[in-house]
Amino acid sequence: AVLTGHSSWVNAVAVAPDGRWLASASTDRTVRLWNSEDGSPRAVLTGHSDWVGAVAVAPDGSWLASGGGDRTVRLWDSEDGSPRAVLTGHSDWVRAVAVAPDGSWLASGGNDGTVRVWDTASGVCTTAIQVDGPLTGCAIFSDGYRLAVFGKAGIYLFAYRTSAYSSGPTDMSDDDTNTVRELDVDHRGESDD
């Protein structure tokens, strides 16, 4: 099936954990929800004031997150498409969002070169880390505390810990290109740089 409805480029797609629906993010400033069995539309989510370039679904499928050119991350209810929260803090485009396996936090990355960690219950940014250059993607490991973000300067690996444990950045590359780095960050965003 070909899913039609967006009036411009589709930039990202995420599939619900149960496979029954999917979400698409578009340059037309919308996120659309679709039934995966027959391709029929479920909802059109409006609220972004610029293109939408990233989308991720919560592990229980009850909500989703989107990010885009308006510098916001938005949380949406997956049943009716209603907005749950607007997360602000990025100073440039949001190009990536990822949700932790337990749904308690999400990460966003953008052109401002920051990775931000958000508490999904409160909408509060608990950690913001500046890296070298714009970020274009992020992924959370299945263990629920490691995060990979990537962009112009390479790949960064972070361990998001809820304890007071924190250590400085560790260069994990085999050469001097510094394309892969690791940093442990506690839940308050504290780290030794």
Secondary structure, DSSP 8 states (H G I E B T S, - for coil): ------SS-EEEEEE-TTSSEEEEEETTSEEEEEETTT--EEEEEE--SS-EEEEEE-TTSSEEEEEETTSEEEEEETTT--EEEEEE--SS-EEEEEE-TTSSEEEEEETTSEEEEEETTT--EEEEEE-SS-EEEEEE-TTSSEEEEEETTEEEEEEEESSS--EEEEE--SSTT--EEEEEEETT-----
